[in-house]
Amino acid sequence: MTCALQARLTHFRSCAGGAFTQSRVTLKSVKTRNVTLSIPEDLLRQLKISAAKQETSLSAMLTRTLRQIAEEEDGYAEARREMLRDLKKGYRLGTHGKIGWTRDDLHER
């Protein structure tokens, strides 16, 4: 069992002109699992460079991207459930359940 671990770290950095900036980080332990991926070497090199430019790890970058995909899927699933619920309920089209046209009327040229 993983217990929620919080640690507050304060880091002071010296900037030009003697000014200081402060950054705070809150760490929480999160249960993770190692996964083995097979990635072409040239793609792996590009991803490592991209992660370095973003000042993050490759693992953090992939986790963020995969989380976005999962959240998009969750959003799609919720929208689909809402639409199916609406379809079961039906829509008011102002016809009061009566069709006032024929197929020929619709396809008249």
JOQUIQUI-V915398 format. One record per residue. N is the residue number from 0. BURIAL is 1 if it has 9 or more other C-alpha atoms within 8 Angstrom, else 0. Layout:
n:N burial:BURIAL
n:N burial:BURIAL
This chain:
n:0 burial:0
n:1 burial:0
n:2 burial:0
n:3 burial:0
n:4 burial:0
n:5 burial:0
n:6 burial:0
n:7 burial:0
n:8 burial:0
n:9 burial:0
n:10 burial:0
n:11 burial:0
n:12 burial:0
n:13 burial:0
n:14 burial:0
n:15 burial:0
n:16 burial:0
n:17 burial:0
n:18 burial:0
n:19 burial:0
n:20 burial:0
n:21 burial:0
n:22 burial:0
n:23 burial:0
n:24 burial:0
n:25 burial:0
n:26 burial:0
n:27 burial:0
n:28 burial:1
n:29 burial:0
n:30 burial:0
n:31 burial:0
n:32 burial:0
n:33 burial:0
n:34 burial:0
n:35 burial:0
n:36 burial:0
n:37 burial:0
n:38 burial:0
n:39 burial:0
n:40 burial:0
n:41 burial:0
n:42 burial:0
n:43 burial:1
n:44 burial:0
n:45 burial:0
n:46 burial:1
n:47 burial:1
n:48 burial:0
n:49 burial:0
n:50 burial:1
n:51 burial:1
n:52 burial:0
n:53 burial:0
n:54 burial:0
n:55 burial:1
n:56 burial:1
n:57 burial:1
n:58 burial:0
n:59 burial:0
n:60 burial:1
n:61 burial:0
n:62 burial:0
n:63 burial:0
n:64 burial:0
n:65 burial:0
n:66 burial:0
n:67 burial:0
n:68 burial:0
n:69 burial:0
n:70 burial:0
n:71 burial:0
n:72 burial:0
n:73 burial:0
n:74 burial:0
n:75 burial:0
n:76 burial:0
n:77 burial:0
n:78 burial:0
n:79 burial:0
n:80 burial:0
n:81 burial:0
n:82 burial:0
n:83 burial:0
n:84 burial:0
n:85 burial:1
n:86 burial:0
n:87 burial:0
n:88 burial:0
n:89 burial:0
n:90 burial:0
n:91 burial:0
n:92 burial:0
n:93 burial:0
n:94 burial:0
n:95 burial:0
n:96 burial:0
n:97 burial:0
n:98 burial:0
n:99 burial:0
n:100 burial:0
n:101 burial:0
n:102 burial:0
n:103 burial:0
n:104 burial:0
n:105 burial:0
n:106 burial:0
n:107 burial:0
n:108 burial:0
